[in-house]
Amino acid sequence: MIRLLALTVLALVSGGCSKAPESPPVAKAPELPPAAEQMAKAYGLDSFGQIDGLRYTFNAEFPGVKLARTWEWEPKTGQVTYEGKDKEGKPVKVTYLRSQLSSQSDTVKNEIDPGFVNDQYWLLFPLHAAWDGSAKVTDEGMQKLPLGEGSAEKIVVKYPSDAGYTPGDTWELYVGTDHRVQEFIYHRGGPKKPSLVTATWADYKKAGPLDISTDHRGTADGAPLRIFFSDVAVKVAGSDNWVNAQ
């Protein structure tokens, strides 16, 4: 039951998008507020086209559950390799093309790929604020931080209610003067739980041209939650070598 909970309920966020982009655009989405554009650029928006491969392990801890899912993603081809465990706790490793998702097994379509979207949104969400043209992005000015002291620029990203794994998701990003997210509040669309997540964005590391927050601590519907990334590495165009985040 705990493993099933981890594989289904822990798909906390899927960004209101049915699929992460296989070839993310370099240009910003229409009507992107300047503060949101600056944020996306700080995370590597203009350089993402250099990325041939992205590798990372998504780790989640909340009461009764510890979960690790390892991914290797080729953004330009849409190929994804997953390594983790199935609902029975048995090791699983599978490689698939997201453009051919309809031909994959039910496990890939209903469990693994939603997990990929979830974990990749946690890793790269500031870029999705620029990539996802269906989302409405607004700048609500300086607001008090939800967890820490002080204030930050509040950027809200709201997804439509008629598309994606979890339609109607809303992300409230609190962005500092360095254009990095410091904290966020996530409201999940629809009735599924957890529906409210509040967490920090900390332990930033550079992975090639990307800037990535590797540690998030907070709560999910009031229960303690930690999401963190380990073994983050990128492969840039023109090289066969993986560059570890530092």
DOGUPA-265775 format. One line per 4 residues: number of its first residue (from 0); their letters; for each residue x, y, z of C-alpha. Coordinates in nm, 4 decimals. Example, Ala and Ser with C-alpha at 12.3 -4.5 7.8 and 13.67 -1.06 7.14 Angstrom:
2
0) AS) 1.2300:-0.4500:0.7800 ~ 1.3670:-0.1060:0.7140
//
This chain:
246
0) MIRL) 0.0000:0.0000:0.0000 ~ 0.2838:0.2406:0.0801 ~ 0.4495:0.1689:-0.2543 ~ 0.1228:0.2242:-0.4371
4) LALT) 0.0793:0.5504:-0.2495 ~ 0.4253:0.6586:-0.3556 ~ 0.3660:0.5806:-0.7221 ~ 0.0241:0.7405:-0.7489
8) VLAL) -0.0459:0.9972:-0.4788 ~ 0.3107:1.1276:-0.4831 ~ 0.2626:1.2475:-0.8382 ~ 0.2196:1.5803:-0.6616
12) VSGG) 0.2399:1.7932:-0.9692 ~ 0.2262:1.7460:-1.3402 ~ 0.2075:2.1103:-1.4270 ~ -0.1301:2.0903:-1.5975
16) CSKA) 0.0517:1.9547:-1.8998 ~ -0.0052:1.6131:-2.0549 ~ 0.3557:1.5891:-2.1625 ~ 0.6828:1.7642:-2.1017
20) PESP) 0.8070:1.9150:-2.4277 ~ 1.0311:1.6821:-2.6286 ~ 1.2057:1.9762:-2.7948 ~ 1.1561:2.2722:-2.5584
24) PVAK) 1.1364:2.6058:-2.7375 ~ 1.4068:2.8611:-2.6836 ~ 1.1725:3.1591:-2.7226 ~ 0.9576:3.2706:-2.4334
28) APEL) 0.5827:3.2144:-2.4273 ~ 0.3599:3.5033:-2.5393 ~ 0.2843:3.7744:-2.2840 ~ 0.5438:3.6551:-2.0368
32) PPAA) 0.5973:3.9229:-1.7681 ~ 0.9522:4.0627:-1.7605 ~ 1.0157:3.9223:-1.4105 ~ 0.9149:3.5742:-1.5258
36) EQMA) 1.1359:3.6017:-1.8333 ~ 1.4308:3.7096:-1.6180 ~ 1.3653:3.4132:-1.3894 ~ 1.3606:3.1654:-1.6777
40) KAYG) 1.6792:3.3127:-1.8218 ~ 1.8501:3.2793:-1.4832 ~ 1.7739:2.9064:-1.4902 ~ 1.9210:2.8606:-1.8378
44) LDSF) 1.6366:2.9312:-2.0814 ~ 1.8587:3.0685:-2.3565 ~ 2.1086:2.7825:-2.3263 ~ 1.8736:2.4862:-2.3014
48) GQID) 1.9210:2.4105:-2.6698 ~ 2.2758:2.3014:-2.5813 ~ 2.1438:2.0151:-2.3672 ~ 2.1538:1.6709:-2.5309
52) GLRY) 2.0969:1.4752:-2.2111 ~ 1.9793:1.5349:-1.8552 ~ 2.0215:1.2766:-1.5801 ~ 1.8949:1.2948:-1.2224
56) TFNA) 1.7381:1.1058:-0.9333 ~ 1.4169:1.2416:-0.7830 ~ 1.3920:1.1650:-0.4105 ~ 1.0821:1.2164:-0.1972
60) EFPG) 1.0353:1.1742:0.1760 ~ 0.7111:1.2149:0.3660 ~ 0.5644:1.0231:0.6623 ~ 0.5865:0.6503:0.5929
64) VKLA) 0.7407:0.6826:0.2461 ~ 1.0856:0.7172:0.0943 ~ 1.0964:0.7156:-0.2830 ~ 1.3736:0.7390:-0.5439
68) RTWE) 1.3249:0.7523:-0.9220 ~ 1.6183:0.7846:-1.1619 ~ 1.5724:0.9418:-1.5041 ~ 1.7781:1.0006:-1.8150
72) WEPK) 1.6112:1.2329:-2.0657 ~ 1.7150:1.3376:-2.4140 ~ 1.5153:1.6581:-2.4752 ~ 1.5847:1.6688:-2.8489
76) TGQV) 1.4709:1.3118:-2.9191 ~ 1.2144:1.2705:-2.6418 ~ 1.3772:0.9489:-2.5224 ~ 1.3324:0.8716:-2.1529
80) TYEG) 1.4997:0.6012:-1.9458 ~ 1.3461:0.5227:-1.6070 ~ 1.5051:0.3206:-1.3294 ~ 1.3205:0.2534:-1.0060
84) KDKE) 1.0666:0.0116:-0.8640 ~ 0.7194:-0.1042:-0.9586 ~ 0.4129:-0.1241:-0.7320 ~ 0.5388:-0.4528:-0.5859
88) GKPV) 0.8802:-0.3059:-0.5091 ~ 1.0602:-0.4972:-0.7849 ~ 1.3389:-0.3206:-0.9791 ~ 1.2326:-0.1768:-1.3134
92) KVTY) 1.4321:-0.0225:-1.5968 ~ 1.2631:0.0889:-1.9162 ~ 1.3461:0.3159:-2.2109 ~ 1.0769:0.4701:-2.4300
96) LRSQ) 1.0078:0.7566:-2.6703 ~ 0.7495:1.0032:-2.5496 ~ 0.6328:1.0590:-2.9071 ~ 0.5314:0.6901:-2.9127
100) LSSQ) 0.3668:0.6830:-2.5728 ~ 0.0404:0.5415:-2.7073 ~ 0.2199:0.2208:-2.8052 ~ 0.3723:0.1674:-2.4623
104) SDTV) 0.2485:-0.0590:-2.1835 ~ -0.0135:0.0554:-1.9345 ~ 0.2598:0.0762:-1.6727 ~ 0.4567:0.3238:-1.8827
108) KNEI) 0.1499:0.5252:-1.9833 ~ -0.0229:0.5360:-1.6447 ~ 0.2601:0.5230:-1.3910 ~ 0.6061:0.5851:-1.5325
112) DPGF) 0.5390:0.8739:-1.7715 ~ 0.3213:1.0677:-1.5226 ~ 0.6102:1.0203:-1.2787 ~ 0.8524:1.1565:-1.5378
116) VNDQ) 0.6393:1.4665:-1.5951 ~ 0.6016:1.5200:-1.2204 ~ 0.9716:1.4887:-1.1444 ~ 1.0858:1.6914:-1.4436
120) YWLL) 0.8508:1.9771:-1.3495 ~ 1.0016:1.9850:-1.0002 ~ 1.3480:2.0003:-1.1578 ~ 1.2856:2.2584:-1.4297
124) FPLH) 0.9677:2.4463:-1.3467 ~ 1.1085:2.7995:-1.3891 ~ 1.1735:2.7039:-1.7521 ~ 0.8213:2.5656:-1.7932
128) AAWD) 0.6872:2.9051:-1.6934 ~ 0.8362:3.0231:-2.0235 ~ 0.7832:2.7061:-2.2302 ~ 0.4194:2.6300:-2.1537
132) GSAK) 0.2198:2.8609:-2.3756 ~ -0.1121:2.7370:-2.2357 ~ -0.0301:2.8708:-1.8890 ~ -0.1263:3.2193:-1.7729
136) VTDE) 0.1723:3.3869:-1.6071 ~ 0.1262:3.6995:-1.3965 ~ 0.3519:3.9166:-1.1825 ~ 0.1828:4.0107:-0.8546
140) GMQK) 0.4633:4.2260:-0.7190 ~ 0.6466:4.2023:-0.3874 ~ 0.4799:3.9714:-0.1357 ~ 0.5704:3.8242:0.2033
144) LPLG) 0.7438:3.4878:0.1852 ~ 0.5089:3.2040:0.2899 ~ 0.7722:3.0242:0.5024 ~ 1.0721:3.2448:0.5708
148) EGSA) 1.1168:3.6049:0.6688 ~ 1.1241:3.8866:0.4192 ~ 0.9544:3.9291:0.0829 ~ 1.0053:3.8426:-0.2807
152) EKIV) 0.8510:3.8967:-0.6244 ~ 0.5446:3.6744:-0.6576 ~ 0.5009:3.5152:-1.0010 ~ 0.1877:3.3061:-1.0498
156) VKYP) 0.1647:3.0358:-1.3183 ~ -0.1869:2.8990:-1.3688 ~ -0.2725:2.6157:-1.6073 ~ -0.6050:2.5666:-1.7904
160) SDAG) -0.8713:2.3410:-1.6429 ~ -0.9185:2.1234:-1.9493 ~ -0.5790:1.9611:-2.0175 ~ -0.2993:1.7631:-1.8571
164) YTPG) -0.2563:1.5008:-1.5885 ~ -0.3745:1.7477:-1.3233 ~ -0.5670:2.0301:-1.4951 ~ -0.5926:2.3636:-1.3219
168) DTWE) -0.2610:2.3502:-1.1345 ~ -0.1392:2.6817:-0.9943 ~ 0.2187:2.7584:-0.8929 ~ 0.3014:3.0642:-0.6837
172) LYVG) 0.6736:3.1347:-0.7134 ~ 0.8502:3.3741:-0.4781 ~ 1.1527:3.5050:-0.6667 ~ 1.4472:3.6877:-0.5132
176) TDHR) 1.6559:3.9736:-0.6512 ~ 1.8892:3.7168:-0.8121 ~ 1.5876:3.5926:-1.0142 ~ 1.5966:3.2561:-0.8374
180) VQEF) 1.2920:3.0995:-0.6744 ~ 1.3232:3.1054:-0.2949 ~ 0.9934:2.9421:-0.1987 ~ 0.6738:2.8320:-0.3663
184) IYHR) 0.3129:2.7331:-0.3042 ~ 0.1555:2.4723:-0.5282 ~ -0.2221:2.4306:-0.5599 ~ -0.3201:2.1103:-0.7337
188) GGPK) -0.6143:2.1300:-0.9702 ~ -0.9026:1.8896:-0.9126 ~ -0.9943:1.6766:-0.6112 ~ -0.6836:1.4556:-0.5860
192) KPSL) -0.4510:1.4785:-0.2885 ~ -0.2202:1.6271:-0.1850 ~ -0.3682:1.9501:-0.3105 ~ -0.1488:2.2084:-0.1356
196) VTAT) 0.2308:2.2029:-0.1181 ~ 0.4481:2.4765:0.0324 ~ 0.8257:2.4364:0.0132 ~ 1.1628:2.6052:-0.0081
200) WADY) 1.3897:2.6127:-0.3130 ~ 1.7462:2.5758:-0.1917 ~ 2.0884:2.4134:-0.2450 ~ 2.1344:2.5529:-0.5944
204) KKAG) 2.3854:2.3847:-0.8253 ~ 2.5092:2.4476:-1.1765 ~ 2.4608:2.1631:-1.4247 ~ 2.6306:2.2860:-1.7391
208) PLDI) 2.4353:2.5986:-1.8413 ~ 2.1443:2.5164:-1.6102 ~ 2.0873:2.6472:-1.2578 ~ 1.8955:2.3923:-1.0502
212) STDH) 1.7501:2.3912:-0.6991 ~ 1.8259:2.0467:-0.5604 ~ 1.6464:2.0641:-0.2237 ~ 1.2851:2.1464:-0.1335
216) RGTA) 1.1582:2.1250:0.2238 ~ 0.8095:2.2045:0.3432 ~ 0.4661:2.0496:0.3793 ~ 0.2065:1.8701:0.1690
220) DGAP) -0.1417:1.9285:0.3101 ~ 0.0226:1.9976:0.6460 ~ 0.2424:1.6845:0.6561 ~ 0.6229:1.7182:0.6438
224) LRIF) 0.7659:1.6809:0.2959 ~ 1.1122:1.6832:0.1426 ~ 1.1831:1.6629:-0.2300 ~ 1.5470:1.6577:-0.3366
228) FSDV) 1.7587:1.5715:-0.6386 ~ 2.0792:1.3714:-0.6431 ~ 2.3237:1.2636:-0.9157 ~ 2.2241:1.5533:-1.1419
232) AVKV) 2.4289:1.5704:-1.4620 ~ 2.3998:1.7054:-1.8151 ~ 2.5436:1.6143:-2.1513 ~ 2.5950:1.9138:-2.3788
236) AGSD) 2.5996:1.9154:-2.7569 ~ 2.9328:1.8145:-2.9051 ~ 3.0378:1.6009:-2.6081 ~ 2.9747:1.2428:-2.4999
240) NWVN) 3.0709:1.3163:-2.1403 ~ 2.8319:1.3749:-1.8518 ~ 2.8985:1.6919:-1.6504 ~ 2.7971:1.6594:-1.2860
244) AQ) 2.6118:1.9423:-1.1157 ~ 2.8290:2.1325:-0.8698
//
